[in-house]
Amino acid sequence: MGKIVELELNEAKAAGDKASDIFVVKNTDGRDGGFQRLLELMGSKGVEFYGLVPSDSVVIVKVNSQWNERGGTNTDLVKAIVEAIVSHPDGFTGEVVIADNGQAQYGSTSHGGSLDYEMNNAEDRAQSNRVVAESFLEHRVSTYLWDEITSNEVGEYSEGDDGDGYIIEDAPDPATGIRVSYPKFETAHGTRVSFKEGVWDPEASAYDSDRLKLINVPVLKAHFICGVTGCVKHYMGVVSDKLQSRGAHKSVLTGGMGTEIAGTRAPDLNVLDAIWVNSTPGKGPRSNYDEATRLNIIMAGTDPCALDAWATRNVLMQAARLQGHEDLSKFNPDNDDPESHGRWLRLSAEVLREAGHRAVLDEDRMNVYIASA
């Protein structure tokens, strides 16, 4: 099981309105009803999960698949999320796709991501994302590894292009340098999806944007270049790095993930996995079983910047201090030094605010609600 490190986490009330809500559940291993407790906590504060995810939705559950062991999203948590979706009180008639782009490079296999690792982040280490999907035989649940199409530049369905691949903008964003890109693909059940535009109806020759929902499920962990991986950085698994000469990775440090979110589709919900974390500064994003620390915490919110800032300050940095680490400048979301997590998170938040999204970094503007599983 591994020793659980207990953190001191405190609820908080925002000083004013236009605040972002952070929901936290402690003492959960992902299999024990912790995610359902999270949904109950959200609902008690007016954020209804089944209002975010209607019964006929096509739901992308965006995981981290580039790394095995503790580097990838906890598959017990993924299974609990899918279970909640298909248990919709109105009867679920939609579809779930567990997906990610490991960029067909680097990662545990040296050639990108996998949704079928042998060594997974779960109590049953053999439980891959593919195994999770195949456990829901009575519902339309599948996986799609976007690595397989990340080098294919295609047009939209509305342009007459039915091929799976990536749409990419012609020119880079002048401020952040990224060329916004996103996957367009047909699921295992024959549904055609554009990550940006929505679900394609070939008979009506039209997109239904509202029917496509996105649940963003990253792992909270250290990253040796970017400082921290969380909800915002997780959009590196949406873009195509292969189709960009400058490389999308470089744009993370200039706020490029904010541009990517604003230019494609913002998450309907972010669920941040801190059941196991790698809180060693300068390490990550790889995290083997021995390196990770067990915290048994999951968090959620609709504002990815607020969730990243709060979780870094209160979860990742606290865990690092308990491990004896003193220099946490690369983690610190208040640090504005070049190439720090604080700098690029602020730049991403500024881009999102300019596009009309809520992107809070100041804890005085966060409501924090905490429960235990």
Secondary structure per residue as TSV (DSSP state, phi and psi in degrees):
chain	resnum	aa	ss	phi	psi
A	1	M	-	360.0	-41.5
A	2	G	-	90.4	141.1
A	3	K	-	-66.6	135.2
A	4	I	B	-92.6	125.6
A	5	V	-	-87.7	121.4
A	6	E	-	-87.6	127.8
A	7	L	-	-108.1	154.0
A	8	E	-	-94.1	111.2
A	9	L	-	-120.9	136.5
A	10	N	-	-123.4	138.7
A	11	E	-	-69.6	158.9
A	12	A	B	-150.6	151.6
A	13	K	-	-115.9	130.2
A	14	A	-	-63.8	149.1
A	15	A	S	-73.6	-23.9
A	16	G	S	-145.3	-169.2
A	17	D	S	-84.7	-173.0
A	18	K	S	54.7	40.9
A	19	A	-	-94.3	162.0
A	20	S	E	-105.2	141.6
A	21	D	E	-97.1	135.5
A	22	I	E	-119.0	126.7
A	23	F	E	-114.6	131.1
A	24	V	E	-131.1	133.5
A	25	V	E	-122.7	127.3
A	26	K	E	-100.1	166.0
A	27	N	S	62.6	42.3
A	28	T	-	-127.4	137.7
A	29	D	-	-100.9	5.4
A	30	G	S	97.8	-22.0
A	31	R	S	-106.5	-5.0
A	32	D	S	-107.4	21.6
A	33	G	S	86.9	8.5
A	34	G	H	-63.2	-38.3
A	35	F	H	-69.4	-37.5
A	36	Q	H	-63.3	-37.4
A	37	R	H	-63.8	-37.1
A	38	L	H	-62.4	-43.0
A	39	L	H	-65.1	-37.1
A	40	E	H	-65.1	-41.0
A	41	L	H	-63.1	-44.9
A	42	M	H	-59.8	-46.6
A	43	G	H	-61.9	-34.6
A	44	S	H	-66.6	-16.8
A	45	K	T	-111.1	15.8
A	46	G	T	89.6	7.7
A	47	V	-	-106.5	97.0
A	48	E	-	-89.5	119.9
A	49	F	H	-57.7	-41.9
A	50	Y	H	-80.1	-4.7
A	51	G	H	-82.3	-31.3
A	52	L	H	-76.2	-31.7
A	53	V	S	-126.5	89.4
A	54	P	-	-63.7	166.3
A	55	S	T	-68.7	-22.1
A	56	D	T	-103.8	17.5
A	57	S	-	-69.3	150.7
A	58	V	E	-100.3	113.1
A	59	V	E	-109.2	120.2
A	60	I	E	-88.8	119.2
A	61	V	E	-98.1	100.7
A	62	K	E	-85.8	112.6
A	63	V	-	-108.2	175.3
A	64	N	-	-100.9	115.4
A	65	S	-	-117.2	2.0
A	66	Q	S	-75.0	-19.8
A	67	W	-	-128.4	143.1
A	68	N	-	-91.0	-164.8
A	69	E	G	48.9	-127.0
A	70	R	G	-90.3	3.8
A	71	G	G	-80.1	-17.8
A	72	G	S	-102.1	165.3
A	73	T	-	-59.7	138.1
A	74	N	-	-61.3	119.3
A	75	T	H	-76.2	-18.6
A	76	D	H	-65.7	-39.7
A	77	L	H	-67.0	-43.2
A	78	V	H	-58.2	-44.7
A	79	K	H	-62.4	-39.5
A	80	A	H	-65.9	-36.3
A	81	I	H	-66.6	-46.3
A	82	V	H	-62.9	-41.6
A	83	E	H	-59.2	-41.6
A	84	A	H	-64.6	-39.7
A	85	I	H	-64.1	-51.2
A	86	V	H	-74.3	-12.2
A	87	S	T	-92.6	24.2
A	88	H	-	-51.5	132.6
A	89	P	T	-62.6	-20.8
A	90	D	T	-91.9	3.1
A	91	G	-	86.4	114.1
A	92	F	-	-82.1	121.3
A	93	T	-	-115.3	6.0
A	94	G	S	-94.3	-143.5
A	95	E	E	-149.5	149.3
A	96	V	E	-124.3	133.5
A	97	V	E	-125.4	117.1
A	98	I	E	-86.7	119.6
A	99	A	E	-144.4	160.4
A	100	D	E	-171.7	161.6
A	101	N	-	-121.1	108.3
A	102	G	-	-84.6	10.3
A	103	Q	T	69.1	8.4
A	104	A	T	53.9	32.8
A	105	Q	S	-158.1	155.4
A	106	Y	B	58.4	-150.1
A	107	G	S	75.8	-178.3
A	108	S	T	-64.9	-26.0
A	109	T	T	-97.4	-3.9
A	110	S	S	70.2	2.7
A	111	H	B	-137.0	36.4
A	112	G	-	106.9	-157.4
A	113	G	-	-89.8	176.4
A	114	S	-	-153.8	140.9
A	115	L	S	-104.2	16.4
A	116	D	S	-144.4	49.0
A	117	Y	-	-67.5	155.3
A	118	E	S	-82.4	-29.0
A	119	M	S	-116.7	106.6
A	120	N	-	-116.0	166.2
A	121	N	S	-87.0	88.7
A	122	A	S	-167.1	165.7
A	123	E	S	-64.9	-42.6
A	124	D	S	-94.0	103.8
A	125	R	T	-66.6	-14.2
A	126	A	T	-83.6	-4.6
A	127	Q	-	-82.8	93.8
A	128	S	-	-84.1	173.4
A	129	N	H	-64.0	-34.0
A	130	R	H	-64.2	-42.9
A	131	V	H	-61.7	-39.9
A	132	V	H	-59.3	-50.3
A	133	A	H	-59.6	-41.7
A	134	E	H	-73.7	-10.5
A	135	S	T	-79.9	-10.4
A	136	F	-	-104.7	68.2
A	137	L	T	-68.1	-25.3
A	138	E	T	-88.7	1.0
A	139	H	S	-132.0	164.7
A	140	R	-	-88.0	91.2
A	141	V	E	-128.6	129.8
A	142	S	E	-147.0	178.5
A	143	T	E	-120.3	157.9
A	144	Y	E	-148.8	115.2
A	145	L	E	-90.4	106.4
A	146	W	G	-69.3	-11.0
A	147	D	G	-50.6	-35.8
A	148	E	G	-68.1	-17.2
A	149	I	G	-124.7	6.8
A	150	T	T	-68.1	-19.0
A	151	S	T	-98.6	1.0
A	152	N	-	-96.4	111.4
A	153	E	B	-88.4	124.5
A	154	V	-	-132.4	173.4
A	155	G	-	-102.8	173.3
A	156	E	-	-73.9	159.8
A	157	Y	G	-58.3	-36.4
A	158	S	G	-66.4	-14.7
A	159	E	G	-97.6	4.3
A	160	G	T	89.1	10.2
A	161	D	-	-100.9	113.3
A	162	D	-	-95.2	1.4
A	163	G	-	-76.2	149.7
A	164	D	-	-78.4	138.1
A	165	G	E	168.8	-154.4
A	166	Y	E	-120.8	135.0
A	167	I	E	-89.7	135.1
A	168	I	E	-138.5	137.0
A	169	E	-	-69.1	150.3
A	170	D	S	-67.4	-38.5
A	171	A	S	-120.4	147.8
A	172	P	-	-71.5	152.5
A	173	D	-	-63.0	131.2
A	174	P	T	-64.3	-26.2
A	175	A	T	-89.6	-43.8
A	176	T	T	-106.7	-14.7
A	177	G	-	85.6	-2.0
A	178	I	-	-88.5	144.2
A	179	R	-	-93.9	110.0
A	180	V	-	-58.4	133.0
A	181	S	E	-145.8	158.7
A	182	Y	E	-162.7	155.2
A	183	P	E	-80.9	150.2
A	184	K	E	-135.6	122.5
A	185	F	E	-157.2	161.3
A	186	E	E	-104.2	127.6
A	187	T	-	-72.8	171.2
A	188	A	T	-62.1	-18.3
A	189	H	T	-104.4	12.9
A	190	G	S	86.8	8.3
A	191	T	-	-85.6	133.3
A	192	R	E	-97.9	126.3
A	193	V	E	-129.1	132.0
A	194	S	E	-108.6	121.1
A	195	F	T	-54.8	-36.2
A	196	K	T	-85.7	-48.2
A	197	E	T	-86.3	-29.0
A	198	G	E	119.9	-157.4
A	199	V	E	-86.9	128.1
A	200	W	E	-89.2	129.1
A	201	D	E	-105.4	104.0
A	202	P	T	-65.4	-28.2
A	203	E	T	-71.7	-40.0
A	204	A	T	-88.5	-9.6
A	205	S	T	51.8	50.0
A	206	A	E	-151.3	156.7
A	207	Y	E	-95.3	146.4
A	208	D	E	-112.7	96.0
A	209	S	T	-69.7	-37.7
A	210	D	T	-67.1	-24.8
A	211	R	T	-75.9	-23.3
A	212	L	E	-86.1	125.5
A	213	K	E	-121.7	149.8
A	214	L	E	-128.7	121.1
A	215	I	E	-110.7	117.2
A	216	N	E	-94.4	116.2
A	217	V	-	-125.7	76.3
A	218	P	-	-86.5	169.5
A	219	V	B	-98.6	134.6
A	220	L	-	-79.2	121.4
A	221	K	E	-165.5	165.7
A	222	A	E	-71.6	152.8
A	223	H	E	-138.9	125.4
A	224	F	T	-67.0	-21.6
A	225	I	T	-99.6	-51.0
A	226	C	T	-91.9	-3.1
A	227	G	E	89.0	-59.7
A	228	V	E	-140.8	140.3
A	229	T	E	-105.9	131.5
A	230	G	S	-153.6	-144.8
A	231	C	T	-66.9	-41.8
A	232	V	T	-73.7	-50.2
A	233	K	G	-59.6	-26.2
A	234	H	G	-61.0	-17.8
A	235	Y	G	-71.9	-5.3
A	236	M	G	-63.2	-18.1
A	237	G	G	-90.4	10.0
A	238	V	T	-107.3	-42.5
A	239	V	S	-70.2	164.8
A	240	S	-	-103.1	114.9
A	241	D	S	-77.2	-30.5
A	242	K	T	-64.8	-30.7
A	243	L	T	-88.8	4.7
A	244	Q	-	-116.7	121.9
A	245	S	S	-65.6	-35.9
A	246	R	S	-78.7	-27.1
A	247	G	-	92.1	125.0
A	248	A	H	-68.4	-29.7
A	249	H	H	-56.1	-40.3
A	250	K	H	-63.8	-29.2
A	251	S	H	-74.8	-15.3
A	252	V	G	-54.7	-42.4
A	253	L	G	-73.1	-11.4
A	254	T	G	-110.6	11.5
A	255	G	T	93.0	15.7
A	256	G	H	-62.3	-29.1
A	257	M	H	-71.1	-28.2
A	258	G	H	-64.5	-41.8
A	259	T	H	-63.1	-40.8
A	260	E	H	-64.0	-45.4
A	261	I	H	-62.7	-47.7
A	262	A	H	-65.2	-31.3
A	263	G	H	-90.2	-4.8
A	264	T	S	-126.2	-90.9
A	265	R	-	-150.8	124.9
A	266	A	-	-79.7	150.7
A	267	P	-	-63.7	141.2
A	268	D	S	-74.2	-28.9
A	269	L	E	-155.7	138.7
A	270	N	E	-105.9	129.5
A	271	V	E	-120.2	111.9
A	272	L	E	-98.6	121.0
A	273	D	E	-88.4	112.3
A	274	A	E	-127.7	36.9
A	275	I	E	-68.1	-46.7
A	276	W	E	-125.4	135.5
A	277	V	E	-133.4	153.7
A	278	N	-	-104.1	106.9
A	279	S	-	-109.4	26.1
A	280	T	-	-92.5	113.8
A	281	P	T	-55.5	137.0
A	282	G	T	86.3	-5.9
A	283	K	-	-99.3	-174.0
A	284	G	-	74.9	165.3
A	285	P	S	-81.0	-10.9
A	286	R	-	-65.4	143.5
A	287	S	-	-152.1	107.7
A	288	N	-	-80.8	176.2
A	289	Y	T	-60.1	-40.2
A	290	D	T	-74.0	-26.3
A	291	E	T	-79.3	-24.6
A	292	A	-	-80.7	152.2
A	293	T	E	-110.9	134.1
A	294	R	E	-87.1	117.9
A	295	L	E	-112.4	-25.3
A	296	N	E	55.4	50.6
A	297	I	E	-128.6	137.4
A	298	I	E	-127.4	149.8
A	299	M	E	-137.2	158.0
A	300	A	E	-149.8	157.2
A	301	G	E	178.9	161.9
A	302	T	S	-91.2	-13.9
A	303	D	-	-101.7	105.2
A	304	P	H	-65.9	-33.0
A	305	C	H	-69.2	-43.0
A	306	A	H	-62.7	-43.5
A	307	L	H	-64.5	-42.4
A	308	D	H	-62.6	-46.2
A	309	A	H	-64.2	-47.4
A	310	W	H	-65.8	-46.2
A	311	A	H	-64.9	-36.2
A	312	T	I	-66.6	-48.2
A	313	R	I	-63.3	-44.1
A	314	N	I	-99.8	-22.2
A	315	V	I	-110.5	-62.2
A	316	L	I	-65.2	-46.5
A	317	M	H	-69.3	-36.4
A	318	Q	H	-65.3	-43.0
A	319	A	H	-61.6	-39.7
A	320	A	H	-64.1	-42.0
A	321	R	H	-63.5	-41.2
A	322	L	H	-64.3	-23.6
A	323	Q	T	-85.6	-3.0
A	324	G	T	96.3	7.8
A	325	H	-	-81.7	135.9
A	326	E	-	-109.0	-41.8
A	327	D	-	-86.8	100.4
A	328	L	-	-112.1	25.2
A	329	S	T	-63.0	-33.2
A	330	K	T	-70.0	-27.4
A	331	F	T	-79.2	-42.3
A	332	N	-	-53.7	115.8
A	333	P	T	-70.6	-8.2
A	334	D	T	-95.7	-3.1
A	335	N	-	-83.8	123.5
A	336	D	-	-105.5	16.8
A	337	D	S	-66.5	149.3
A	338	P	T	-55.2	140.9
A	339	E	T	69.1	10.5
A	340	S	S	-90.0	157.8
A	341	H	H	-56.7	-41.9
A	342	G	H	-59.5	-40.4
A	343	R	H	-65.7	-51.9
A	344	W	H	-74.0	-27.1
A	345	L	H	-67.9	-39.7
A	346	R	H	-64.2	-44.3
A	347	L	H	-62.4	-40.2
A	348	S	H	-64.1	-42.6
A	349	A	H	-63.5	-38.4
A	350	E	H	-63.7	-41.6
A	351	V	H	-62.2	-43.6
A	352	L	H	-66.5	-40.1
A	353	R	H	-64.6	-39.5
A	354	E	H	-62.8	-29.1
A	355	A	T	-87.8	1.5
A	356	G	T	95.7	9.2
A	357	H	-	-93.6	152.3
A	358	R	-	-78.9	127.7
A	359	A	-	-146.2	89.7
A	360	V	-	-98.7	136.5
A	361	L	-	-118.8	-21.6
A	362	D	-	-84.8	124.5
A	363	E	G	-66.7	-17.8
A	364	D	G	-65.3	-16.2
A	365	R	G	-110.4	27.2
A	366	M	E	-125.4	133.1
A	367	N	E	-94.7	126.2
A	368	V	E	-117.0	121.6
A	369	Y	E	-118.1	132.0
A	370	I	E	-128.9	135.9
A	371	A	E	-137.9	170.5
A	372	S	E	-121.0	141.6
A	373	A	-	-78.6	360.0
